[in-house]
């Protein structure tokens, strides 16, 4: 029989009740630095990842930033009158949205993409109800003028 120090009890959601598990890397993650370096974390590996295992459809993991996402991030910034109002209006980090819009960030978390799309949908509803921000209206005018010039130049 192994000693008391070689087991640890986990009371997380993956277990019906308190469960003693061997204190090995197979069952536990360990603190890498700080005062608790080398000690096991509070919950076992299975409990730490429980929501990811239970919610298979949830937005877990990373995705590559594509042109469509860049366009959505730019539109969201324009509709909000800049990137800084995103923090208070939609609880999004302006630094992240700006990096996505500028193309400097190549991978983002799926939950961030979901939050961008939800925020853009809400902002579009608000703009339809109350009118768009002046910067967005100006950007749409400039885009329409560019498309008109291109259309006249191409002959259609």
N, C-alpha and C positions, 0 to 999 in steps of 0.2 A: 504494500500500500504506500502511496506517495504521501509526502509530508503536507502539512497545512499550507505552507508558502507556495506550493506548486499548483494550487487551484485558486480560482477566483469566482465569485458569485456574480451572475448577471441577472438583472431584474427587468430587462428591456422588453419591447413588444413582441419579439420573436418567440418568447417562451411563455408557457402557460403560467408559470410561477417562477420563483427564484431558482436558478439553475447553476450548479457548480460546473465549471469548464476548466480543462487543463490550461495552465498559464503558458501557452505556446504561441508562436507566430501564426499558427494555423487558425486559432480562435480569437486572438486579441491583437489590436494595434498598440504600439508602445510610444510614449512621448519621446521625441528625439532631442529636445533641448529644454533648458530651463531647470527649475528646481525639481521637477518630477521626471527628469530624463531617465529613461530605462524602465519606468514603471508603466504598467498597463493602463490604458484609458478606462473611463467609467463603464462603457458598454462594449460588448463583444462585436466582432466584425459583422455578424449577421444582423444584429440590432441596429448598428450604425447605418447599414444600407437597407433597412427594412422597407422604408417608403419607396425606394427605387424598385425593390423586388415586388412589392404589392401593387404599385401603380405602374404597370407596364407601359401604358400610353402616356404617362406623364412626360413633361418636357425635361428629360435628363440628358446630359451630355453636351457636346459642342457641335456647332455647324460652321461651315465655311461661309464667309460673307460674300454674297454675290451682288450683281448689279441691281437687282430688284430691291434687296434689303438696303443697299446704299441709297437708292432713290427714296425709299420710305423714310429713312432716317433724315435725309435732306428735307423732305416735305414736312416732316414733323417739326424740325427746327424752324423752318420758314413759317409754318402755321402758328407756332407759339411765339414768334417774334424773337427768335434766338434760342440758343441752347440752354442758357441759365434758367429761364422760367420752367424748364422741364422738371427740375428738382422739386419745386413746390407744386406744380400742377399735376404731374404724373408720377412723381417719386422715381424718376430715372436720373442716373448720373449724367450730367451734361458732358463730361469728359469722354465717356464711353460713346455716347451718341455722336459727338463730333468726330471721334476717331473712326467710327463706322462710316459716317457720311464722307469723310475725306479719304477713306480707303487705307488708312494706316493700320487698322485692326483687321486681321485676316480671319480670325476665329472668335466666335462669341458663344455664350451659353444659350441653349435653346430657350430657357425661361426668359432671358433678356429679349430674344426675338419676339416671343409671345407678348411681353410687356410693351414692346415698341408697337406692335400691330394693334393691341388693345388701345394704347394711348392715341395712336393715329385715328382709329375709328371714333373714339370719344371726341377728339379735337375736330374731326370733320363734322360730327353732329353739332358741336358747339358753334362752329363757323357757319353752318347752314342756318342755325337758329339766330345767332347774334351778329353775324358778319365776320369776315376774316380780318386778320391783323394787317396793318398797312404794309409791312414788309412782304407778306405773302401776296397781297394784291399786286404790289409792284413787280415781284418776281414773275407772277403769272402774266402780267402785261408784257414784260420783257421777253418771256418765252413765246408769247403769241406773235410779237413783232419779229422775232428771229424766224419762226416757222413761216410767217407771211413772206419775209424776204427770201427764204430758201425756196418757197413755192413759186414766187415770181421769177427767181433766177433759173429754176429748173423748168419753168414753163407750164406749170399745172396749177 
